[in-house]
Amino acid sequence: MAQTLLLTSAGIVPEVRDSFISLLPKKLSEITVAFVTTAAYGETKNPAWLEKDRQLLYGCGIQHIEDLDLKDKTPAALEMILSKKDVLFVNGGNTFYLLHWVRKSGFGRVLSHFLKRGGIYVGVSAGSYIACPTIEAATWKHQDRNRVGMTDFTALHLVPFLITAHFEEKYRVIINQATQKTDHPIVALTDRQAIMVHGKEAHLIGTGKLECWNGFHAE
């Protein structure tokens, strides 16, 4: 089964909502979500944006949302949790901290099983970055703090391109410079855009034009 991902800058905002709902395999009232909070707690003890993203999901009509922190989890524990979920919603925050616990928990292996059985991956900012070949985009613009001393930025490589989230025109020069240091295709997403991926096909959704570099291609 082809894997399905929705990689966003700011979650299920109104411009992305209908496309997200179209991916869901059941009635909204029956959908179950694993709401990964790890990246947020790598940035602050009181991440206000978690409640914002949770309310956006509730606003779609989803009722069953379970918080999941990857910290100190085992692959067996993650497998048990995700076996009962339709959507894996990976929130934003500190990308380095998130990737650290992705590796420590064995999340990547469990995620592979989840996607193969038809589970849907939704990323928000850092949650989108870890789906890329590397998290190098987290060192651009307003740089994440590398509190875990990470030197290997290799990520999950669920898609063959890099995403840079929260794009605004003022960041164009910084991204132009960054493109000279990577061979990966790059797409910039505003907070009103997302990339929907099904198998090898990628589509830009939301409002605004496609901003891309290094040969990125979307339908």
N, C-alpha and C positions, 0 to 999 in steps of 0.2 A: 504493500500500500504506500502511495506517495505521501511524504510527510507534508503537514500543513502548519504554517507559521504565520503569525501576524506580528510584525516588528514595528513598534510604534515609538514615537518620541514622548508622548504624554498620555498614553492609555486610551481608553475607549471614549474619546471625546465625541461630540455630536457628529463631526465630519467623518468619523470612522465607524460609528455605531452600526449602521445598517449592514456594512460589509462584514463586520464581526458577527452579527446575528446570522447572516447568511451561511456562515461556516458551521453553525452548531447543529449537531445530529439529532437533537431531541427538542421537545418543548422547553421553553426557557425556564419554566417552573421545575423542570426535572434535571437541568444541567448542574453538575457538580464541579467546583473550582478549587484547585490548590493554589493558595495565594501566598507566593514566596516573598517573605519580608526581609530576607537576609541583607541585601544591599543597603536597605534603609538604615538598619542598625549598625552598619559599618560607617555611617556618616554622622548620625546623631542619636541620642537616646529617645528623642520625642519627634519622630518623623511625621509631620502633619500631612504630608502628601499620601501616606498610606490610606488614610480615611477618605481622601478625595477619590483615589482610584477605586476603593471599595464601593463608595457611593455611586460612581459611574457604572459599576457592574450591577448593583442593585437597581439602578435606574433603567437598565435594559430589561428587567424582569427576572433576573437571576436571584435565587433565594439561598442556595447552598454554597457558602464560601467558607473554606477552612484555612486558617493561617498556617504557614509552614516555614520554619526557619531551618535552613540546611546545616547550621552550626551544630556539630557533635552528632549529626545523624549518621546512621549506618546505611549501606545499600539495601539491606533487608527491610529496614524501617521505611525507607523511601519507597521501595517497591510496594510495600503493603499500602501505603497512603495513596500512591498514584494509581494503583490497580483499580481504585474506586472512583477515579476522577475523569471527567471529560476534558477539562481545560486546565492547563498549567500556566498560571499568570505570574510572570517573574518581574517583580517591581524594580524601580530605579533606586539609586543611591550611590554607594561607592563601588565602582566596577572592580577594583583590585580586591577588595574584601569579598565581594560576591564570588569572583573567580577562585579565590583562595579556598572558600568552603565548597564550591563546586568540585574542586579537585579532592579535597580531604574527605568529602562525604561519598564519593563515587557516583555523584549525581549524573555524570555523562552517560554511564552505562545504563542506568535506570531510565534516563530520558530516551535513549535509543529504543528500549522496549516500549515505552509509552507512545512514542511517535509511530512505531511500526503497527501498533494495534489501532491506530486512528485517533490518538489523542491530539489535541490542538495546543500548540505553544504560542503564548502571547508574551511579548517582551515590551517593557517600558524602559527606555533610555538604557541604563546599565543592563537590564534584562535583554535588550536588543543587542547590545555590544557583545555579550558573551556568545551569541549565536553566530558571530562572524568568525573568520579565520584567526584573527587576533583582536585584542582589545586596545590596540595602539591609538585608536581614536579617542580613548579616554585621556590621553596625554595632550590633546589639542584643546583649543579654546579655554574654557574655565576648567583647568586640569583637576581631575580627581586626585585626592591625596593618597599616595601609595604607602599606607600605614603598615602594610604587611611585608614590605621589603621585596616585592615581586620583581624579578628580572626577566622571567620568561612570560611573554604576553600571549602565548598561544591559547586560543579559546576553543570553542566546541566545533567550529567549522560546519555548522548546519547549512550555511549559505556561503557562496564563493566571493562575497563582496563585504566591504566595510560600511557601516552606518555611522554617521555623525548626527546626533540628535540635537534638538533645540536650536535649529539653524535660524540665524538672522543675518541680514545683509552685512552687518558689522563684522561678522566672522569670516567673510569670504577670503580676505587676504591671508588669514591664518590657515585656512583649509587649502588654498592654492599652494602655499609653501609646503604643507604636509604632503600633498600629492607627489611632490618631487622625491619623497623619501620612501614611497611604497609602490609596489607594482599592482596592488589589489585595486579593483574597481571600487569606487566610492559613491554613495548616495547620501545627500544631506536631507534631513527631514525637519520640517517645522513642527510646531506643536499641534498642527491641524492636518498632519499627514502620517501615513504609514505605508509599509511595504507588505503586501500579501504574497506569500510564497506557497505554491502547491507543486510539489515535485521540483522540476527544474524551471518552472515558470514563475516570474516575479511581476507583480503589478503595483503601480503606485495608486494609492487611494487617498481620499481627502481633497482638500482644496489647495490651489496653488500649482505652479509649474514644477516640473522635475528639475532638480539641481544635481548634477552628477559629474564625475571626473573619471579619468583612466578607463574609459570604455564601458562604464556601467550601462546595462541595457535592461529596460523593463517594458512590458507590453503596454 
